[in-house]
Amino acid sequence: MTSSDELLQHEPHENRYAMYVGGELASVVDYRVKGKQISFHHTYTAPHMRGKGLAGKIVQFAVDDVEQTTDYRIVPMCWYVGIWFDEHPERSELLSR
C-alpha cells in the first residue's frame, strides 16, 4: 500500500522499477533480462529519502510485478534484493535455481 503522493511504476524503456514521491524520483530497482531470468542488479534510494522503507516498497512492487506479469525467475544480484528475499522466504519460489 502506498500513500497518495507515492507512485510506483515499471519503466521498461529504462530497465527499472521506479518510485516517485511528490513527483520526485525517490527509489529505483534496475534490472537486466537474459532468457527466462531477470537480474535485479542495483537498488537506489535518494539520500534524503533513506530510512523510510522506500527500497523495501519498490523491491516488493518489482517482485510482485515479475510474478504477476512474466514467467521470469529472479536473480538477486544486488545485496539489498538478496536481503529482501532472506526476509521473505515465502517468495523464494521466484528465485532462479
Residue pairs with C-beta under 8 A, 6 or more apart in sequence:
2 8
2 57
5 21
5 22
6 19
6 20
6 21
6 26
6 57
7 19
7 20
7 21
8 17
8 18
8 19
8 57
8 58
8 61
9 17
9 18
9 20
10 17
10 62
10 65
11 17
11 18
15 30
15 31
15 32
15 33
16 28
16 29
16 30
16 31
17 28
17 29
17 31
17 58
17 61
17 62
17 65
18 25
18 27
18 28
18 58
19 25
19 26
19 27
19 28
19 54
19 57
19 58
19 61
20 26
21 49
21 54
24 46
25 46
26 45
26 46
26 49
26 54
27 43
27 44
27 45
27 46
27 49
27 54
27 55
27 57
27 58
28 42
28 43
28 44
28 58
29 40
29 42
29 43
29 58
29 59
29 62
29 78
29 81
30 40
30 41
30 42
30 43
30 44
31 38
31 39
31 40
31 41
31 62
32 38
32 39
32 41
33 39
33 72
36 71
36 72
36 73
37 72
37 73
37 74
37 75
37 96
38 66
38 70
38 72
38 73
38 74
38 75
39 74
39 75
39 77
40 59
40 62
40 74
40 75
40 76
40 77
40 78
40 81
41 77
41 78
42 78
43 55
43 58
43 59
43 78
43 80
43 81
45 54
45 55
55 80
56 84
59 80
59 81
59 84
60 84
63 74
63 84
63 91
63 94
66 72
66 74
66 94
67 91
67 94
73 94
73 95
73 96
73 97
74 81
74 85
74 94
74 95
74 96
75 95
75 96
76 82
76 84
76 85
76 95
85 91
85 92
85 95
